[in-house]
Amino acid sequence: MINAQQSLGQLATSIAGATAVFHQYKLDFCCGGQQSLADAAAKRGIDVETIIAQLADLQKKPSNKPDWRKAKPADLAHFILERFHARHRQQLPELVRLARRVEHVHGDHPECPIGLAEHLSHMEQELESHMHKEEQILFPMLCNGFYPTGPIHVMQHEHVQHGDALAELEKLSHQMELPDGACNTWTALYLGLRELKEDLMEHILLENEILFVEPVSQKGQCCGSCQ
């Protein structure tokens, strides 16, 4: 049963397709994953029962998506590396290129996303630094059963910064709404921005809600360094 007091993060990681519903209503399930469905819906003035009904319909449908809550940390870490880290490294350089082109050609258009290329370039640098730290430091520790509080908190703090960057991205792109008569480059840019937003939010969700959470069975165990 779904209830309105469950967190967005819990629902997003337990119901296949829930993230699409949350995107529809602009509910932040990654950095805001700890808030309850009831609180999130109230903040946006949405009838929570409407959302619950949609989520309940999703639960009735068979899903072939893996339940990452039951996976080994190493398997989930590998998936994140292949599905998100590699993808972000493809997405951002191309989005920067497209944004620069749109700003150069359509700079005098009142809805041109001026400043977007620079913002995306900054996002690329910040995200690359973040992913490198995960790959070199945190993920190997998690895969070996260690859950270091300090590095995890640093990554979670950076996730909040990524969420802020996505909010600024939406602002600069006018909520990714294309003007009438937008060219193919502008259209491709906004399609790519939507994909980046959805990918990055799912990336953060899987880390915050699953990968970075120490299993109850391991809490309190000695790491072995004192033996």
Secondary structure as GFF3:
##gff-version 3
##sequence-region A 1 227
A	DSSP	alpha_helix	8	14	.	.	.	ID=ss1
A	DSSP	alpha_helix	18	24	.	.	.	ID=ss2
A	DSSP	alpha_helix	37	43	.	.	.	ID=ss3
A	DSSP	alpha_helix	48	60	.	.	.	ID=ss4
A	DSSP	three_ten_helix	68	70	.	.	.	ID=ss5
A	DSSP	alpha_helix	73	80	.	.	.	ID=ss6
A	DSSP	pi_helix	81	85	.	.	.	ID=ss7
A	DSSP	alpha_helix	86	106	.	.	.	ID=ss8
A	DSSP	alpha_helix	116	133	.	.	.	ID=ss9
A	DSSP	pi_helix	134	138	.	.	.	ID=ss10
A	DSSP	alpha_helix	139	143	.	.	.	ID=ss11
A	DSSP	alpha_helix	149	172	.	.	.	ID=ss12
A	DSSP	three_ten_helix	174	176	.	.	.	ID=ss13
A	DSSP	alpha_helix	184	206	.	.	.	ID=ss14
A	DSSP	pi_helix	207	211	.	.	.	ID=ss15
A	DSSP	three_ten_helix	216	218	.	.	.	ID=ss16
###
